[in-house]
């Protein structure tokens, strides 16, 4: 079935006047056309140019989400959060759109905007979509798919890709953006301390000094140092965040001493990065 988007009645009329062949869509349009319906639709849509709401899906959920996030500012954060809470998510895909837009905004926007997105994610963490015809008796959420669950699942995937150092798709930029995402969401209390503990343990393991390993081992190590430096510099250092590191500065200092004695394994640039961009940052008062 064809759909019509009307901007000017004159243009629409000229279009139909030009039709010389039999067209079922045109006939059906004139049979169902009503100025009363048009007027009501215009009123309901605040004079939107897109009419016939029963035919045209006006302002998709994704479009609304993008529009709201683009307006995000410290002065209107509360209003943006309220507006997003008013959105009725009809499908899991629509809720996933919200997750993806938040993730991408944290990755691409500046340091002033990122905390606002994290705050938004925290405040709407209980937003959910209810699946239809849920037959799982063991489902404690009653078929509800929560924003936070989708978000953390996507962050986990993103993290896994960022530490897949042997992948041809791995780049420093993607890895650092992933660390910014994780650090920002941790600062915003979306990611909990136990998750961060696991991430820090992963870095400890890969940075551990080992002699006579294949060159690939040390290549991965140098990439890991870059990402850890990015994460440490993104996380706000306070009494709570210091706990997730569990004396990481001391551990790295000991590992660095071993690498200084065996300079052939990792580059001087990497050793300086460990010292200046990680250990020194962790020891700031």
C-alpha positions in Angstrom: 0.0 0.0 0.0 1.4 3.4 -0.9 1.7 6.1 1.7 1.5 9.9 1.1 3.3 12.7 2.8 1.5 16.0 2.3 3.2 19.4 2.4 0.9 21.5 0.2 -2.6 20.7 -0.9 -1.9 22.4 -4.3 1.1 20.2 -5.0 -0.9 17.1 -4.0 -3.8 18.1 -6.3 -1.5 18.7 -9.2 0.0 15.3 -8.7 -3.3 13.6 -8.8 -4.5 15.6 -11.7 -1.6 14.3 -13.7 -2.7 10.7 -13.2 -4.2 9.4 -16.5 -4.2 5.7 -15.7 -6.4 3.7 -13.3 -4.7 3.7 -9.9 -6.2 1.9 -6.9 -4.2 3.8 -4.4 -5.4 7.1 -5.8 -9.0 6.0 -5.8 -8.7 4.6 -2.3 -7.1 7.9 -1.1 -10.0 10.0 -2.4 -12.6 7.6 -1.0 -11.1 7.8 2.5 -9.9 11.5 2.4 -11.5 13.8 5.0 -10.5 17.3 5.9 -11.9 16.7 9.4 -9.3 13.8 9.9 -6.6 16.0 8.5 -7.5 18.9 10.9 -7.6 16.6 13.9 -4.2 15.0 13.0 -2.7 18.4 12.5 -4.0 19.5 15.9 -2.8 16.3 17.6 0.6 16.6 16.0 1.1 20.3 16.8 0.8 21.3 13.2 3.3 18.7 12.0 3.8 18.5 8.3 3.5 14.8 8.4 -0.2 14.0 8.4 -2.3 10.8 8.2 -0.8 9.2 11.4 -2.6 6.0 10.7 -0.5 5.5 7.6 2.8 7.3 8.4 4.9 6.5 11.4 5.7 10.0 12.4 8.9 10.7 14.5 10.3 7.3 15.2 11.5 6.4 18.6 15.1 6.5 17.4 14.6 10.0 16.0 13.2 11.2 19.3 16.1 9.7 21.2 18.7 11.3 19.0 16.9 14.6 19.2 16.8 14.5 23.0 20.4 13.5 23.4 21.6 16.2 21.0 20.0 18.7 23.3 21.7 17.3 26.4 23.1 20.1 28.7 23.6 20.7 32.4 20.7 23.2 32.3 18.2 20.7 30.9 19.4 17.3 32.0 16.4 16.7 34.3 13.9 17.6 31.5 15.7 15.3 29.0 15.6 12.4 31.5 11.8 13.1 32.1 11.2 13.2 28.3 13.0 9.8 27.8 11.0 8.3 30.6 7.8 9.3 28.8 8.8 7.3 25.7 6.8 4.1 25.4 9.2 1.5 24.0 7.2 -0.8 21.8 10.0 -3.2 21.0 13.3 -4.4 22.4 14.9 -2.9 19.3 13.7 0.6 20.3 15.2 0.2 23.8 18.4 -1.1 22.2 18.5 2.1 20.1 18.5 4.1 23.3 21.4 2.0 24.6 23.4 2.4 21.4 22.9 6.1 21.1 24.1 6.6 24.7 27.2 4.5 24.1 28.1 6.4 21.0 27.5 9.7 22.6 29.9 8.9 25.4 32.5 7.7 23.0 32.4 10.7 20.6 31.5 13.7 22.8 33.7 15.7 25.0 34.5 15.4 28.7 31.8 17.8 29.7 29.0 15.9 28.0 30.0 12.4 29.0 29.1 12.7 32.7 25.7 13.9 31.7 25.1 10.8 29.6 26.3 8.6 32.4 23.9 10.4 34.8 21.1 9.9 32.3 22.0 6.2 32.0 21.9 5.8 35.8 18.6 7.6 36.2 16.8 5.5 33.5 18.5 2.2 34.4 15.1 0.8 35.5 13.4 1.7 32.2 12.2 -1.5 30.5 10.3 -3.1 27.7 7.8 -5.9 28.4 8.1 -8.9 26.0 4.8 -10.2 24.7 3.6 -13.8 25.3 6.3 -14.5 27.9 6.1 -18.2 28.8 9.3 -18.5 30.8 8.1 -19.4 34.3 11.6 -18.9 35.7 11.8 -15.3 34.5 11.9 -13.3 37.7 11.5 -10.0 35.8 8.2 -11.1 34.3 9.3 -10.6 30.7 10.8 -7.2 31.4 13.9 -6.3 29.5 15.7 -3.5 31.4 17.8 -0.7 29.9 20.6 -1.4 32.3 20.8 -5.0 31.4 21.0 -4.3 27.7 23.6 -1.5 28.4 25.9 -3.7 30.5 25.6 -6.5 27.9 26.7 -4.1 25.1 29.5 -2.6 27.2 30.8 -6.2 27.9 30.9 -6.9 24.2 32.6 -3.6 23.5 35.2 -4.4 26.2 35.8 -7.9 24.9 36.5 -6.5 21.4 38.8 -3.8 22.8 41.1 -6.3 24.5 41.1 -8.7 21.6 44.6 -7.4 20.7 45.2 -10.0 18.0 42.2 -9.0 16.0 42.7 -7.3 12.6 40.0 -4.9 13.6 41.7 -3.8 16.8 42.8 -0.1 16.8 44.2 2.1 19.5 41.4 4.6 18.9 38.6 2.0 19.4 40.3 0.6 22.4 40.7 3.9 24.1 37.1 4.9 23.4 36.0 1.6 25.0 38.0 2.6 28.1 36.4 6.0 28.1 33.0 4.4 28.0 33.8 2.1 30.9 35.4 4.8 33.0 32.6 7.2 32.4 29.9 4.7 33.3 31.8 3.7 36.4 32.1 7.4 37.5 28.3 7.6 37.0 27.7 4.5 39.2 26.3 2.5 36.3 29.1 0.0 36.3 29.8 -1.4 39.8 33.1 -1.9 41.6 33.1 -5.7 41.2 33.0 -5.3 37.4 35.9 -2.8 37.5 37.8 -5.2 39.8 37.6 -7.9 37.1 38.8 -5.5 34.4 41.8 -4.4 36.5 42.7 -8.0 37.2 42.7 -8.6 33.4 45.2 -5.8 32.9 47.3 -7.1 35.8 47.5 -10.5 34.2 48.6 -9.4 30.8 51.1 -6.8 32.1 52.8 -9.4 34.3 56.5 -9.7 33.6 57.5 -12.9 31.8 60.8 -13.7 30.2 61.4 -15.2 26.8 57.9 -15.0 25.6 57.0 -14.8 21.9 57.0 -11.2 20.5 53.2 -11.3 20.2 53.1 -11.5 24.0 55.0 -8.2 24.4 53.0 -6.6 21.6 49.8 -7.4 23.4 51.3 -6.1 26.6 52.1 -2.7 25.1 48.6 -2.4 23.7 47.2 -3.2 27.1 49.3 -0.5 28.8 47.9 2.1 26.4 44.3 1.1 27.3 45.0 0.9 31.0 46.5 4.4 30.9 43.3 5.6 29.1 41.1 4.0 31.7 43.0 5.3 34.7 43.0 8.8 33.4 39.2 8.6 32.8 38.2 7.3 36.2 37.8 10.0 38.8 40.2 9.3 41.6 38.6 9.2 45.1 38.5 6.9 48.1 36.0 4.6 46.4 37.8 4.3 43.1 41.2 3.7 44.8 39.7 0.4 46.1 39.2 -1.0 42.7 42.9 -0.7 41.9 44.0 -2.6 45.0 47.6 -1.2 45.1 47.9 -1.4 41.3 50.6 1.3 41.4 52.8 -0.9 43.6 52.2 -3.9 41.4 53.1 -1.9 38.2 56.1 -0.4 39.9 57.5 -3.9 40.6 56.7 -5.1 37.1 58.3 -2.0 35.6 61.5 -2.6 37.6 61.8 -6.0 36.0 61.2 -4.6 32.5 63.8 -1.9 33.1 66.3 -4.6 33.8 65.2 -6.4 30.6 64.8 -3.5 28.2 64.6 -5.7 25.2 61.0 -6.8 25.9 59.1 -3.5 25.8 59.8 -0.1 24.4 61.0 2.9 26.4 57.9 4.7 25.4 55.7 2.0 27.0 57.8 2.0 30.2 57.4 5.8 30.4 53.7 5.5 29.8 53.4 3.0 32.8 55.4 5.4 35.0 53.9 8.8 34.1 50.4 8.0 32.9 49.5 5.3 35.3 51.6 5.1 38.4 51.9 8.8 38.9 48.2 9.4 38.3 47.3 6.7 40.8 49.5 8.3 43.4 48.0 11.8 43.1 46.6 13.1 46.3 
